[in-house]
Amino acid sequence: MKRFSVFSLARNAFSHHEDWPRQWRSPEPKPEYDVVIIGGGGHGLATAFYLAKEHGITNVAVLEKGWIGGGNTGRNTTIVRSNYLFDESAHLYEKSLQLFEKLSQELNYNVMMSQRGVMNLAHNLHDVRESRRRVYANKLNGVDAEWLEPEEVKAFCPIIDISPDARYPVMGATLQKRAGVARHDAVAWGFARGADARGVDIIQNCEVTGLRIEKGRIVGVETTKGFIGAKKVGSVAAGHTSVICNMAGFRVPLTSHPLQALVSEPIKPVHPCVVMSNAVHVYVSQSDKGELVIGAGIDAYNSYAQRGSFHIIEGQMGALRELFPIFSRLRMMRSWGGIVDTAPDASAIISKTPVENFFINCGWGTGGFKATPGSGWVFAWTLAKGEPHPLNAAFSLDRFTSGALVDEHGAAGVAH
């Protein structure tokens, strides 16, 4: 048996995986679907999965202009948490975290969820007050949260510098122990396989070039593979949402920015959690391969480019050394960028639109990955029912005219 295993391993090593079964089909589009979803990232795939699983709607197409996981889903820093300040955000992100906790079992696909804890550092009196306020708000909403004094921060993450002589002394931190990281590609692949198994058509390399609207009602989409009819259309196009909405004849209050991150060379396990700091503008975790995964804020300029500016990386490295002098000689290996769409109040838009049967799910800014299953769950409900679920009712498009904003700039800071 051992000899057979060795030869099998060698044979697969020299193959090109020609005979490996595909995880999902690659069908040609049908003439018409009950629901067409624009965008084959995590949120779009999760929407399709929950449409089929929770609502029995399986005549669904997910249209992706590139390949599955080639957008923001594969270009983030994989952090999952729910410790947002306001009630509306906390409830939505907590739903997402609860789904994440059971996602590997639900999809029968290991998404590598690691609840190692997320700390947000406080470096001044204002940080302390705002952080404690968020802890109290989290507890009122049933979200696990606690406040750590500097010595407790050091005990939870031994390599951090809490010296009072540091330029940015650590005065404490919030901690959500249930938070952590998950494998971004696996989340997309798991939802894709699960949706496909329930009859959803996942159509890659199919770019939407126009929307067909008749008498104020959407009837389908123009694509590089021809016209596809649809009774309902949901756009989950992240940074390109503004482009899609312009096709529909209305504007959305979104700006698109590059957001970049980078990883170090692999090292032995030394960093046991996720650490974030608004003041020094960096956050860092360690992957299972040993690489440090490091992020910072968005680039200030507007762009649809999947790359960022060098000065952002330079600032990240300076901030990293402030908090972790132990990393001063570490080499950086590679960087990448995504495109984030940010609303004025740093909260998502999950809503009906002025066009009948056309819905949008966008504006997640820098927090999209952590919301993936929750976003898909509520958007599936909205598409199926034609009305928002109570969890996303506050995130409607009309809040920008009513003034009922959900201002999460503080809890959504540092681009994580």
N, C-alpha and C positions, 0 to 999 in steps of 0.2 A: 504493500500500500504506500509506503514511503517513497519507493522508487517511482511509482505511478504519479504521485503528487509532484515530485521534482520534475519529471518529464512534462507534466501538464503545465507547470509553471513556466518552463522554458518555451514550450510551444506557444503559449499565450504572449510571452514576452516578445517573440519575434513576429507575431501576427499583427495585423492592422485592425483587429476587432471586426472583421467583415461579417462574421456570423453572430455577433452579439445582438441580442434582441433590443430593439429600440424601446425607450421608456414611454414614448408617446408617438402617435401616428403623425404623418405629414400629409394630410388630405388636401385635395383641391377644394376651393370654396364652393358651397352650394349656392344656388341662385338667391335664396332668402333664408333668414334665420329669425327666430323669435327675439333673440338678443344678440347684438354685435358689441363686443368690447374692444375698444381701441387701446392698445398697449398690452404687451405680453410680459410685463414685469411682475413682481410679486403681488402687487395689489390687484392687477387685472386677472391674474391666474387664480388668486384667492377668491375673487368675486365670482369667477366662473365655477370654481369648485363648490362654493356655498350655494350658488344658484341651483346647481344640480342636486347637491346633498340635502339642503334644507328646504328647497321650494319645488323640487321635481322638474325644474326647467332645464332640459338637456339639449334642446335645439339652439345651441349657443356657439358662436365663433369668437375666438380671441385672435385679433389681428396684430402682428408684431412686424414692424418695418425692418428689423434686423433679425437677431436670434434671441432665443429665450435666455434671459439673464444678462444680456449685453448692455443694458442701460444702468440705471441707478441701483438696481437690485444687486448687480455684481460689482458695484463701485461705491461701497460704503464701509463702515467700520463695525458693523454687526451688533451694535449695542441694543439691548432690550431692557426697558424700564417703564414704570408707570407713575413715577413720583412728580406729576405735574401739579401746578398750584390750584387752578380753578376747578370747580366741581365738574363742569362739562368735559374738560380735558381728562381729568383724573378718571372719570367713569369710563370714557372711551379707551384710554390706554390701559386701564386695568382689565377691561374685557379682553384686549389684545394679549396682555401678559398671561391671563388665565388660559387663553387658547394656545399660546406658545407652550405653556407648561405641559399640555397634553398632545401637542402637535405631532410628535414622532409616532405616538400610538395611533392617532386618528388617521394619519397619512400612510402608516406602515412604512415610514421612511425616516431614517435617522437625521434629524436636523441639527444634531449636536448642540442642543440647548445646555448651557453651562451657567447655573445660577450662582455665580461666584461673588456677587455683590457689587454695587456701584456706589462710590463715594464722591460727593461734590464738596470740594474744599472751600473753607472760608478764610480769608486773609486779612480782613479788617472788620471794624465794628458794624459797618453797613452789611457786609456779607453775613455776619453772625445773625443779625436781626432778621434779614430776609430768609436765611436758611432755616432758622428756628420757626419762622412763620410758616414756611412750606411744610415742615415736619408736622406742625399742629394741624394744618389743612389736610394733609395726607391722612392722618389718623382719623379725622372726622369723616373722611370719605372711605374708610376701611382699607386704605392702602398702607402696607407696612412701611414704616419709616422710623428712624431714630437719630438722635443727635450724639455725636462723639466729641469728647474733649481731645486735645492734642495727643495725650498719652494713649488714648484709645485708638486714635487714628494710626499711631505708630504700631500699636499691637496688631491692628488689622492688616496693615501694610508695612512690614518692618523696614523696607528699603527707602521709605520716604524721609526727607529731611524736615524735621520739625524744630530745628534750632531757632531760638528767638532772635538770633543775629542774622537770619536769612533776609534777603531783600523783600520777600513776600512770606512773612512768618505764617505758619499754619495755626490758626486760632480755633480750629475745630472743623467738623464736616458733617453733612447729612449722610446717612447710609440706608440704602434699600437692599436688604440681603437677598430678596427673591429676584432681583434684577441680575443681569449678566450679559452673556453673548450667545449668539447662535450662528450656524453656518449659513451665510446668505445664499450661496448657490444651491445648497440642499433644500432650502425653503422654497425657492422657485421651482426646482426640479420636482420636489414632492407634490406641490400643488398642481404642476403641469401633469404629472402622471395620474394623480387622483382625479383631475377634471377629465382627462382623456378617457380614463376607465369608465366614466359615467356618460360618455358619448359626446363630450364637448370637442369641437374641432379647433385645434391649435394651428394657425396658419402663419408660418414665419416668412420673412422676406416679402411682406405684403404691406406696403406703405399706403396709408390713407391720403389721398390727394384732394378730396373734396367731399362735401356732404350734400345729399340731395334732399331738399326741403320743399314740400308742396303745401300751400295754404297754412303755413305756420307749423307744420308737423313734419318730423323727419321720417323719411321712407327708406333710407339706405345710405350707403357710403360708396364713393368712387375710390378705387384702389389701383395699384399697379398691376393687379390681376383681374381688373374689370369691376363692373358694378356689382355690389352685393346688397340685396334688399334686406330690410330689418324693420321689425315692428317697434323695437326700442334700441337705442344706442347709448352705451355708457363710455365716456372718455376717461381713461386712466393713463394719461400720456405724460405725467410728471412735468419736466421742464418745458415740454412742447405743448402744454395745454393751451397757452395763449394762441398758438398757431391754429389749433383745432377749433377753438371758439371763434376766431376770426372767420373761419370757413362758415360757421353757423350764423355770422352776422352780428355778433355782440362781443363786447370786450369784458375781460375779467381783471380784477385788481391784483395781478400777479407780476412779479419780476423774477427773471431767471438769472442765476449766478453759477459760476463754477465753484465746486467744493472739492477740495483735494485732500488726500491723505497719503501716508507712506508707511513702509515697514522697514525694520532693521534686519540685519543679519540674524540668524537664529542663535539663541543662547540657551543655557540651561534654565529651568523654571525658577524665576526669582520674583515674579510680579503676580501675586495671587488674586487680584481683583481688577476692577476698572476704576481709574482715578480721573476726575475732571476738575478743572479750575477755570472759572470765568476770568479771574484777575490776570493770570499769566497766559490765558488763552491756549490751553492745550488739554488733550485727554489721551489716555494711553491704557492699553491692555496688552496681554501677551497671548499669542495664538497657541494652538496645540502643537504647532511645528517649532515653537520657540521664538518666533519673530515678535518684536514689539509692533503693535498696530497703533499708529499715532495720527491724531487728527487735530484740526484747529478750526478757525472761523472761515467763513466764505470769502471769496475774492469780492472786492467792492464793485467791480465793473460788471455790467450785464453781458452775458454771452451764452451761446449755445455750444461752446467748445467743451470737450471732455478733458480739459487740462486747466492748470492754474498757473499762478505766478511764482517765481522763485522766492520773492521776498516773504511770501506766506510760509514756505518751508523754512526759511532762515529764522523767522520768528518762532515757529514751532520748536526748532532745535534749541534756541535760547531758553524758551519756556521749560522744555523738558529738563534741561540741565539745572535750572533753578530748583525744581522739585526733586530731581533724582540725580545728584552729582555722580552716582555710581555708573550712569550711562554715558559719561562724558567722552569716552573713547570708542563708543559703539559706532559701527559703520551702517549707513543707510543703504538699502538695496534698490528699492524701486518706489515710484509714486504713481498715483492715478488720480483721475478727477471724474466727477459726475456733474449733472446739471440739476440744480434745485430750484423749485418754484416757490416763492415766498409771498405770503399774503401780508397785508399791513399789520395784522395783529398776531402774526406768527402761528396761526392756527389753520387747520385744513378747511377745505370747502367740499362738502359731500351733499349734493343738492340737485334739485330740478333746475331747469334753465328756462329762459323765455321761449325756447323752441319746444313744442309738445313732444314728449317721449324721448327727449335728449337730456341726459344726465351727466354730471361731471363729478369726478373724484380727484382732487388736486390740492395744491397749496400746502403740502406736508413739509415743505422746506427741508430742514436738515434732520427731521425726525421720522422720515418715512419708513425705514426698515422696521423699527420697533412696533409700528402700527399695522404691519402687513396683514396678519390674520383678522384683527379687529376691523380694519378698514374694509377688507373683502366681505366680512360677515354683515356689516351694516349696509354696505353698498348693494350687496345681493338683495337684502330686504327691500331697499329703496327701489331698485329696479323691478323686483317682483311685484311689489304692492303699489308702486307709483307714488308713494309717500315715504317720508323719512321714518326710520326707527327712532324711538325716544333718545337713544344714545347719540344720534347724529343730527337731531332736530335743530340744535343750536348752531350747527355748522353750515347753515344755508347761505346761499349767495346774497339773499336780500338783507343780511345783517349789515352789509356795508352801506345800505341806505337807511336802515332803521337806527344804526348806531349801537346795536347790541353786540359789541365785539367781544371776543374771548382772548384777552391779551396775555399771551404766554411768552413774551420776549425773555423774561427772566428764566423760567424753567426750561425753555427751548434754546438757551444760550450755548455758546461754544460749539455750535454746529455738530451736535451729537444726536 
